[in-house]
């Protein structure tokens, strides 16, 4: 397996940030709990990162608990560059190993009855993957080429694969994993089966506790900031696209929906065609005016989501006891001028600060 140095650096710093946040919330960072929480969220097995972080003095492991050292604290805040140490420790991983071994055929997948949900572009149903029958979610796309003349069946499949690869490359714990893309001209995307969605949660309760809303918002903000750092905009953020695992942690899905149906760049100038996606309640003003969604549009949608979680309904009145810094952040996220909205990395930091002493991740 070959992993880039930048990805290993990002994974290592992310682990330190999670450990630091948990410690601030009073958690002991038990090694087994940390492993179960971050399993599948980083490129390598957690033990490989712990060995690296301990070797270079970023953490100490005592009685099966991990403690972040002062040097690790500086690395988590970005005050120390870990890239040289990563290059030294993970040299063989970065350079790659022999990939001439025969490839194992992809396991069989068997759809089961019933749909999990659907949107304007696709529908999702449960399926069983492989001989062990692992339950997964299978996304299948509608025949969009029948209504969009510039989008052939083969082109839709190509775009589905491209966007699935982009989401899979993010490798963030709050971005839903892409297990594989199947099929030829009718591409299907295989993903882990989430426990529920944010929409499910909002429909069951009148109002979330502020700390719970802050946790989900902070996780989504971190995922969006990570995606923006790699040049990827979500563009259609809504409660249905924020999935939740069994512990209630956010898993952001459906990146790149707008790019699936966009006109080709080579199209001759003419009447503008705009395909409405997402939900108008979470659509930034500039997107509603038929402009392309940028990173600031994701910030506006996050503000709308956070408002709804705190108020219990879209457009509802906020609780009177919310702290002033949270109200200020809400106003900034939903500012009418995209240039005056905070970047998601800064918003994520502010949300995590407001969440303390609660941990960023639920175990």
N, C-alpha and C positions, 0 to 999 in steps of 0.2 A: 504493500500500500504506500502510495506517495502522497504526501501532504505538503502544502507550501509553508514556507517559514512564516509568512504573515498570518496564516490561519492558526498555526501553533502559538504564535505570540498572542493573538487575539483570544484563543482558548485559555491560555495560561492567565492572562490578565482578568478575563471574565471569571474564572474560578476564584481568583484572589478577591475580586469584588463581591462575589456571593458569600465567601467565607467571612469577609469583613462585615457585610451587612448582617449576616446571621449572628455574629459575635456581638454586634451593637444591640441586637434584639434580645440578647441574653442566652442564645443557644450555644451548646457546647461543641458544635461541629463534629459530631461523632462520625468516624470514617465511613461506617456502613450506611448511615443516613445520607451523608453527602454523596456517596457513590450511587445510591438508589435515586436520589433527586436529579443528579446531573447525567445519569446513564443515558447514552444516546444523544446528548446535547452537545458533545464535543467530538472531535474527529477521532481521537484515540481512546483507549481504555483509561479510566480515571487514574489507575495506579501508575501509568506512565507519567502523567502530569505531576502526581504527588512526589514520585521519585525525583523528577526534575526540580520541582520547587523546593524540596528538602535539600537536595544536593547543593543548590546555590543560595541557600539561606533565606528563602522567601517564606517558608513555613517551618514549623517544628511539629513533629508527630509524637505525642506523649499519651500513653495509655489508650491507644486507638482513637484519639481525638486530635484534630488538626488545629494548630494555633498560628495565626498570621504574625510574622515577626515585623519589627519596625521597617525593615527593608521591603518586606512584602506589602506593608501599608503604603509605602511610597510608590511601589509598582502599581498597586491598585488605583492610586490617584493619578497615575501617569507621570509621576515625577522621576521615575527610574525606567530606563530603557532595558527591556529584557531580551531584546532581539539577538544580541551577541551570545548570551547564555543559551538561548534556544538553538541557535545555529550550531553551537558546540555540542550540546546534549543530544539533539535530534538529527545529527548529520545524516545517518543512514536512512532515516524516514524521509527527510527532505530530498535526498538524492534519488530515492526510490529503490525498489527491490526488483528481482527478476519477475517479469510479468509474462513469461512465455509459457506458464502452466496452462493446461487446458481449462477453458471456461465451463463452469457448471451451468447446465440448462436452467432457465428461470422456472421456479415452481409453478404448478398449476393453480389457477384461481377459479373458484366456483361461486358465482353470485347466489344470494339467497333472496327469498321473497321480501318485498316491501322496500319503500324508498325512505331514505333518511332526510332528504330535503332536495329542493331544486331552486334554481335562479333563472335569470333570463338566458343564460348560455348553456347550462348543464343541469344534470340531476345526479344525485349521489345515492348509492345503495350499499348495503352491507354485503360482504363476500367472505369466503373462507380461502385462506392462502396456504398452499403447500400441503404436504402430507399430514402435518399436525393440526391443520384446520384453524390456524390463527385468524381471528376475526379482524378484517380491515375494512376501510371505506374505498369504494370504487367509483370514481367520477367519470361519467360518460357525457359526451357533448352532443347537443342537439344539432340537427342538419342545418347549420347556419348559412351554408352556401345556397340554400333555397331562397333566402330573403336578402342576402348580401351578395350582389353580383360580382364584386371584386374578390370574393373569398371562395376559392374552390375547395373541394373536399380534401385534396392533398395539401393545399396551403394551410388549412385549418389544423390538420394533423401536425404539420411542420411547426406551426406557431405554438401549439399545445406542448410539444416536446421542448421547444426553446424556453418557454416560460417555466415549465416544470424543472428544467435543468437550472434555471436562474434561481428559483426558490430553493431547490435542493442544495445549491452551492452556498446558501446563506449560513447553514449550519449553526443556527441560533436556538437556544433552548425554548424560546417563546415563538418560534416559527414552526408550523406543522411540517414534519418530515415528509419528503416524497420518497416512497420506497422503490417505485419503478414506474415506467411508462410502457404500456403494452399495446399491441395491435399495430396494424399497418396504416391504412388510410383513415381508420376510425380509432384514433389514439384514445386510450383509457389511462387515467392516472390512479395509481394505487397509493393509499395513504393509511397511516394508523387510524384506528377507530377511536374518536374522542368520546369522552363521557357525556358531554352536553355542549351547548353553546351559550354565549352571553345572552342571546335573545331568549333562550329557555329560562335563564335565571331571572331576567328582567320581567318576564311574564308571570313568574311565580311569586314575586315579592314586590311590595309597594315601594320600598326604599332600602338600599343597601347600607350597612354601616359604613361610615366614611373611610375607615381603614381598609375595608374590603374593596371598595371602589378605587381607592388609591393604589392598592396592590395591583389590581388588574390593569389600571391605566399606566402604572409605572412599567409593568412588564411589556405592554403593547408599545409604549414609548421607546423602551430599550430595543425591541425588535425592529421598529421602524427606523430608529437612528442607525442601527446596524445595517439595515437594507439601504438607507440613503447613503451611507458611507461607501457602499459598493455600487452606487449609481442606479439603484432600483427603487422606484416609487410604487406604493400600493395602488392608490388611485380609486379604490372602491371600498373603503373601510366602513363597516357597519356591524351591528351586533351578531348577525348571522355568520360573519367571517371571523369572529373571535371565538374559537373553540376553547373548551375547558377540559383539562385532564381530571382524573378522579380526585385529586387533591384541590382542584379549583384554580390551578395555574393556567394562564392564557397561552393559547397556541394560535398564532395568526396564520390565516390561510388565504387562498385566492389572490395571490399577487399577479399583477399583469393582465387582469381581465380586459382592460381597455385596449391593450396592445393586441389581444386576440382578434379583435374586430376592426382594428384601425385600417384606414385606407393605406395602400402602399405608398411609400415615399415617392415613387416614380409617377404617381398619378398626375395627369395634367391638371393645371389650375381650373377650377370650375366651382359650381355651387357646393358649399360646405355640407358634408354629411356628418351628422352627430348621432351616435348611438348612445342612448341613455342607459347608464349602468348604475348599480348601487341604489341608494335610497336618498331622496331629496332632502330628508332631515339631516343627513350627514354629509351633504355635498357643499363644498365651499362656494361662496358667491361667484368667484371667477370661473369655476367649473360649470355652474348653472348658466353662466353667460357664454357657454360653449367654448371656453378656453381649455387647453390641455391641463390635466392635473399635474402639479409639481409637488415638491416636498412640502410646501406650505399648505397645500390642500389636505395632505395627510394630518398636519397639525390641527387644522380646523375640524376635521372629522374626529380626531381624538378628543378635542374639547367638547364636541357635541356628545360623544359617548360618555365622557366623564360627567357632564351635566346630567344626562339621563340616569346614570347610575346613582348619583347623589340625590336627585329630585324624585326618582321613582317613575318618571314619565318624561317623554320628550317635550321640552318647552315648559315643564312644570317649575314651580317655585322651589328654590333651594332652601335647605334648613337654615335657620337663623344663627346657629352656633358654629358655622364653618369658620375656620381661621382666615384672617385677612390675606395671608400669602397664597392660600388656595384660591380664593376669589379672584385675586389679581392674576394668577396663572390662567384661570378659566377665561377671563376677559382677554388676555393676550393671545391665547390659542385661537379664539374666535374673532380676532380683530378683522375688520372688513378689508384692511390693507394687508395683502400677503407678506409684504416686506417687513411688517411690524410684528409678525408672529414669531415666537421663539423657534429656533431649530430644535429638532426632536432630541438631540443629545443633551442640550441644556434643560429641556423640559423633563427628560427622564431623571436627571440629577435632582431637580427640584422636587419631583414627585417622590423619589426615594427618600429625600430628606424629610418631607412631610409625613411619609409612612412610618418612619422610625418612632418608637423602638420595635415595631412589628417587622418581621423578616420579609425580605423581598419575595421569597419563594415559600410556599406551603409544602410540608413534607407529608 
